[in-house]
Amino acid sequence: IEGAVAAIRRADMLIIGGTSLNVWPAAGLINYFRGEHLVLINKSAVARDLTADLVITDPIGEVLAQL
């Protein structure tokens, strides 16, 4: 957990995919992000959509297959 928190704090962009952000403690890791851009990829909307720079509401497998 400490390593994840440190990496998230240093990140310029955080991409979160395939989660409703309701499962703790993993959902709380987003609170450590201080970077510029937050991207959420999830089939349905989540509460953090309001703070994200980019929200993609498609299945994560389909999105990543296009990259």
N, CA, C and O atoms as a GROMACS GRO file, in nm:
protein
  268
    1ILE      N    1   0.084  -0.120   0.000
    1ILE     CA    2   0.000   0.000   0.000
    1ILE      C    3   0.088   0.124   0.000
    1ILE      O    4   0.059   0.220  -0.072
    2GLU      N    5   0.193   0.124   0.078
    2GLU     CA    6   0.281   0.242   0.086
    2GLU      C    7   0.343   0.272  -0.050
    2GLU      O    8   0.353   0.389  -0.088
    3GLY      N    9   0.384   0.170  -0.122
    3GLY     CA   10   0.441   0.189  -0.255
    3GLY      C   11   0.340   0.246  -0.352
    3GLY      O   12   0.372   0.333  -0.433
    4ALA      N   13   0.217   0.197  -0.345
    4ALA     CA   14   0.111   0.248  -0.433
    4ALA      C   15   0.082   0.394  -0.403
    4ALA      O   16   0.067   0.475  -0.495
    5VAL      N   17   0.074   0.429  -0.277
    5VAL     CA   18   0.049   0.568  -0.238
    5VAL      C   19   0.161   0.658  -0.288
    5VAL      O   20   0.134   0.765  -0.342
    6ALA      N   21   0.285   0.616  -0.272
    6ALA     CA   22   0.398   0.696  -0.319
    6ALA      C   23   0.394   0.716  -0.470
    6ALA      O   24   0.419   0.826  -0.518
    7ALA      N   25   0.364   0.611  -0.544
    7ALA     CA   26   0.356   0.621  -0.690
    7ALA      C   27   0.242   0.711  -0.734
    7ALA      O   28   0.258   0.792  -0.826
    8ILE      N   29   0.128   0.699  -0.670
    8ILE     CA   30   0.013   0.782  -0.704
    8ILE      C   31   0.042   0.928  -0.676
    8ILE      O   32   0.004   1.015  -0.754
    9ARG      N   33   0.108   0.957  -0.566
    9ARG     CA   34   0.143   1.096  -0.533
    9ARG      C   35   0.237   1.158  -0.636
    9ARG      O   36   0.230   1.278  -0.660
   10ARG      N   37   0.323   1.078  -0.697
   10ARG     CA   38   0.421   1.128  -0.795
   10ARG      C   39   0.365   1.136  -0.937
   10ARG      O   40   0.424   1.202  -1.023
   11ALA      N   41   0.255   1.071  -0.964
   11ALA     CA   42   0.202   1.060  -1.100
   11ALA      C   43   0.149   1.194  -1.152
   11ALA      O   44   0.085   1.270  -1.080
   12ASP      N   45   0.176   1.220  -1.281
   12ASP     CA   46   0.119   1.337  -1.349
   12ASP      C   47  -0.023   1.307  -1.396
   12ASP      O   48  -0.109   1.395  -1.400
   13MET      N   49  -0.046   1.180  -1.432
   13MET     CA   50  -0.177   1.135  -1.478
   13MET      C   51  -0.211   1.005  -1.408
   13MET      O   52  -0.125   0.918  -1.391
   14LEU      N   53  -0.336   0.991  -1.370
   14LEU     CA   54  -0.384   0.868  -1.309
   14LEU      C   55  -0.500   0.816  -1.393
   14LEU      O   56  -0.600   0.885  -1.413
   15ILE      N   57  -0.486   0.694  -1.442
   15ILE     CA   58  -0.592   0.629  -1.519
   15ILE      C   59  -0.649   0.517  -1.432
   15ILE      O   60  -0.577   0.425  -1.392
   16ILE      N   61  -0.776   0.526  -1.405
   16ILE     CA   62  -0.845   0.426  -1.323
   16ILE      C   63  -0.946   0.358  -1.412
   16ILE      O   64  -1.027   0.424  -1.477
   17GLY      N   65  -0.943   0.225  -1.417
   17GLY     CA   66  -1.033   0.155  -1.507
   17GLY      C   67  -1.102   0.036  -1.446
   17GLY      O   68  -1.045  -0.037  -1.366
   18GLY      N   69  -1.226   0.018  -1.486
   18GLY     CA   70  -1.301  -0.101  -1.452
   18GLY      C   71  -1.341  -0.112  -1.306
   18GLY      O   72  -1.342  -0.221  -1.249
   19THR      N   73  -1.374   0.001  -1.245
   19THR     CA   74  -1.415  -0.003  -1.104
   19THR      C   75  -1.517   0.105  -1.075
   19THR      O   76  -1.517   0.212  -1.136
   20SER      N   77  -1.604   0.075  -0.981
   20SER     CA   78  -1.704   0.173  -0.937
   20SER      C   79  -1.647   0.264  -0.828
   20SER      O   80  -1.715   0.357  -0.783
   21LEU      N   81  -1.524   0.238  -0.785
   21LEU     CA   82  -1.459   0.312  -0.676
   21LEU      C   83  -1.536   0.301  -0.545
   21LEU      O   84  -1.539   0.395  -0.466
   22ASN      N   85  -1.597   0.185  -0.523
   22ASN     CA   86  -1.670   0.161  -0.399
   22ASN      C   87  -1.603   0.059  -0.308
   22ASN      O   88  -1.647   0.041  -0.195
   23VAL      N   89  -1.499  -0.007  -0.355
   23VAL     CA   90  -1.434  -0.113  -0.278
   23VAL      C   91  -1.313  -0.054  -0.205
   23VAL      O   92  -1.218  -0.005  -0.267
   24TRP      N   93  -1.318  -0.059  -0.075
   24TRP     CA   94  -1.210  -0.004   0.008
   24TRP      C   95  -1.118  -0.115   0.054
   24TRP      O   96  -1.165  -0.226   0.074
   25PRO      N   97  -0.988  -0.090   0.071
   25PRO     CA   98  -0.922   0.041   0.075
   25PRO      C   99  -0.878   0.092  -0.062
   25PRO      O  100  -0.834   0.206  -0.072
   26ALA      N  101  -0.888   0.011  -0.166
   26ALA     CA  102  -0.838   0.053  -0.297
   26ALA      C  103  -0.904   0.182  -0.346
   26ALA      O  104  -0.837   0.267  -0.405
   27ALA      N  105  -1.032   0.199  -0.322
   27ALA     CA  106  -1.103   0.319  -0.368
   27ALA      C  107  -1.045   0.446  -0.306
   27ALA      O  108  -1.051   0.553  -0.366
   28GLY      N  109  -0.991   0.435  -0.187
   28GLY     CA  110  -0.934   0.551  -0.119
   28GLY      C  111  -0.801   0.596  -0.175
   28GLY      O  112  -0.757   0.707  -0.146
   29LEU      N  113  -0.736   0.513  -0.255
   29LEU     CA  114  -0.606   0.549  -0.310
   29LEU      C  115  -0.614   0.672  -0.401
   29LEU      O  116  -0.517   0.746  -0.413
   30ILE      N  117  -0.728   0.694  -0.463
   30ILE     CA  118  -0.745   0.810  -0.550
   30ILE      C  119  -0.725   0.941  -0.474
   30ILE      O  120  -0.687   1.042  -0.533
   31ASN      N  121  -0.749   0.940  -0.346
   31ASN     CA  122  -0.734   1.060  -0.263
   31ASN      C  123  -0.590   1.108  -0.253
   31ASN      O  124  -0.566   1.222  -0.212
   32TYR      N  125  -0.494   1.025  -0.288
   32TYR     CA  126  -0.353   1.063  -0.281
   32TYR      C  127  -0.302   1.126  -0.410
   32TYR      O  128  -0.189   1.176  -0.414
   33PHE      N  129  -0.384   1.124  -0.514
   33PHE     CA  130  -0.342   1.178  -0.643
   33PHE      C  131  -0.340   1.330  -0.639
   33PHE      O  132  -0.438   1.394  -0.601
   34ARG      N  133  -0.227   1.388  -0.680
   34ARG     CA  134  -0.209   1.534  -0.683
   34ARG      C  135  -0.169   1.583  -0.822
   34ARG      O  136  -0.136   1.700  -0.839
   35GLY      N  137  -0.172   1.494  -0.919
   35GLY     CA  138  -0.127   1.528  -1.054
   35GLY      C  139  -0.225   1.613  -1.131
   35GLY      O  140  -0.322   1.665  -1.078
   36GLU      N  141  -0.196   1.625  -1.259
   36GLU     CA  142  -0.271   1.714  -1.347
   36GLU      C  143  -0.399   1.651  -1.404
   36GLU      O  144  -0.501   1.719  -1.415
   37HIS      N  145  -0.395   1.524  -1.441
   37HIS     CA  146  -0.505   1.466  -1.517
   37HIS      C  147  -0.555   1.335  -1.458
   37HIS      O  148  -0.477   1.243  -1.432
   38LEU      N  149  -0.685   1.329  -1.436
   38LEU     CA  150  -0.750   1.208  -1.386
   38LEU      C  151  -0.840   1.154  -1.497
   38LEU      O  152  -0.923   1.226  -1.552
   39VAL      N  153  -0.822   1.026  -1.529
   39VAL     CA  154  -0.900   0.960  -1.633
   39VAL      C  155  -0.971   0.841  -1.572
   39VAL      O  156  -0.910   0.759  -1.503
   40LEU      N  157  -1.102   0.831  -1.596
   40LEU     CA  158  -1.181   0.719  -1.547
   40LEU      C  159  -1.239   0.642  -1.665
   40LEU      O  160  -1.299   0.700  -1.755
   41ILE      N  161  -1.220   0.510  -1.662
   41ILE     CA  162  -1.276   0.422  -1.764
   41ILE      C  163  -1.362   0.320  -1.691
   41ILE      O  164  -1.310   0.237  -1.616
   42ASN      N  165  -1.492   0.328  -1.711
   42ASN     CA  166  -1.584   0.236  -1.644
   42ASN      C  167  -1.715   0.231  -1.723
   42ASN      O  168  -1.754   0.331  -1.784
   43LYS      N  169  -1.782   0.117  -1.723
   43LYS     CA  170  -1.906   0.104  -1.800
   43LYS      C  171  -2.016   0.197  -1.750
   43LYS      O  172  -2.099   0.242  -1.829
   44SER      N  173  -2.017   0.226  -1.622
   44SER     CA  174  -2.120   0.315  -1.568
   44SER      C  175  -2.055   0.432  -1.496
   44SER      O  176  -1.938   0.427  -1.458
   45ALA      N  177  -2.132   0.536  -1.479
   45ALA     CA  178  -2.082   0.656  -1.412
   45ALA      C  179  -2.049   0.627  -1.266
   45ALA      O  180  -2.111   0.542  -1.202
   46VAL      N  181  -1.950   0.700  -1.214
   46VAL     CA  182  -1.914   0.690  -1.072
   46VAL      C  183  -1.908   0.832  -1.016
   46VAL      O  184  -1.899   0.929  -1.092
   47ALA      N  185  -1.914   0.844  -0.886
   47ALA     CA  186  -1.918   0.976  -0.821
   47ALA      C  187  -1.798   1.062  -0.859
   47ALA      O  188  -1.811   1.184  -0.870
   48ARG      N  189  -1.682   1.003  -0.879
   48ARG     CA  190  -1.560   1.078  -0.911
   48ARG      C  191  -1.561   1.132  -1.054
   48ARG      O  192  -1.470   1.206  -1.092
   49ASP      N  193  -1.662   1.097  -1.133
   49ASP     CA  194  -1.670   1.150  -1.269
   49ASP      C  195  -1.665   1.302  -1.269
   49ASP      O  196  -1.613   1.363  -1.362
   50LEU      N  197  -1.719   1.363  -1.165
   50LEU     CA  198  -1.726   1.509  -1.158
   50LEU      C  199  -1.590   1.574  -1.150
   50LEU      O  200  -1.573   1.689  -1.192
   51THR      N  201  -1.491   1.504  -1.098
   51THR     CA  202  -1.358   1.561  -1.084
   51THR      C  203  -1.260   1.513  -1.190
   51THR      O  204  -1.145   1.558  -1.193
   52ALA      N  205  -1.303   1.423  -1.276
   52ALA     CA  206  -1.214   1.366  -1.377
   52ALA      C  207  -1.201   1.459  -1.498
   52ALA      O  208  -1.296   1.528  -1.535
   53ASP      N  209  -1.083   1.457  -1.558
   53ASP     CA  210  -1.060   1.532  -1.681
   53ASP      C  211  -1.118   1.461  -1.802
   53ASP      O  212  -1.161   1.524  -1.898
   54LEU      N  213  -1.120   1.329  -1.795
   54LEU     CA  214  -1.174   1.248  -1.904
   54LEU      C  215  -1.247   1.129  -1.845
   54LEU      O  216  -1.194   1.058  -1.760
   55VAL      N  217  -1.371   1.108  -1.890
   55VAL     CA  218  -1.450   0.994  -1.846
   55VAL      C  219  -1.492   0.916  -1.970
   55VAL      O  220  -1.551   0.972  -2.062
   56ILE      N  221  -1.461   0.787  -1.971
   56ILE     CA  222  -1.498   0.700  -2.081
   56ILE      C  223  -1.591   0.593  -2.025
   56ILE      O  224  -1.552   0.515  -1.938
   57THR      N  225  -1.714   0.590  -2.074
   57THR     CA  226  -1.813   0.495  -2.021
   57THR      C  227  -1.836   0.381  -2.120
   57THR      O  228  -1.945   0.361  -2.172
   58ASP      N  229  -1.730   0.308  -2.143
   58ASP     CA  230  -1.732   0.188  -2.226
   58ASP      C  231  -1.659   0.078  -2.150
   58ASP      O  232  -1.584   0.107  -2.057
   59PRO      N  233  -1.680  -0.047  -2.189
   59PRO     CA  234  -1.607  -0.157  -2.123
   59PRO      C  235  -1.456  -0.136  -2.136
   59PRO      O  236  -1.407  -0.102  -2.244
   60ILE      N  237  -1.384  -0.156  -2.029
   60ILE     CA  238  -1.240  -0.129  -2.029
   60ILE      C  239  -1.165  -0.214  -2.131
   60ILE      O  240  -1.068  -0.167  -2.191
   61GLY      N  241  -1.207  -0.337  -2.152
   61GLY     CA  242  -1.142  -0.423  -2.250
   61GLY      C  243  -1.151  -0.366  -2.391
   61GLY      O  244  -1.054  -0.372  -2.466
   62GLU      N  245  -1.265  -0.310  -2.425
   62GLU     CA  246  -1.283  -0.248  -2.557
   62GLU      C  247  -1.198  -0.123  -2.570
   62GLU      O  248  -1.139  -0.098  -2.676
   63VAL      N  249  -1.192  -0.044  -2.465
   63VAL     CA  250  -1.114   0.081  -2.467
   63VAL      C  251  -0.966   0.049  -2.483
   63VAL      O  252  -0.899   0.106  -2.569
   64LEU      N  253  -0.915  -0.040  -2.402
   64LEU     CA  254  -0.772  -0.072  -2.407
   64LEU      C  255  -0.734  -0.141  -2.536
   64LEU      O  256  -0.620  -0.127  -2.582
   65ALA      N  257  -0.825  -0.215  -2.597
   65ALA     CA  258  -0.796  -0.282  -2.724
   65ALA      C  259  -0.776  -0.180  -2.836
   65ALA      O  260  -0.712  -0.211  -2.938
   66GLN      N  261  -0.828  -0.061  -2.820
   66GLN     CA  262  -0.815   0.043  -2.923
   66GLN      C  263  -0.688   0.126  -2.907
   66GLN      O  264  -0.658   0.208  -2.993
   67LEU      N  265  -0.616   0.107  -2.799
   67LEU     CA  266  -0.494   0.187  -2.777
   67LEU      C  267  -0.377   0.134  -2.854
   67LEU      O  268  -0.267   0.190  -2.846
   0.00000   0.00000   0.00000
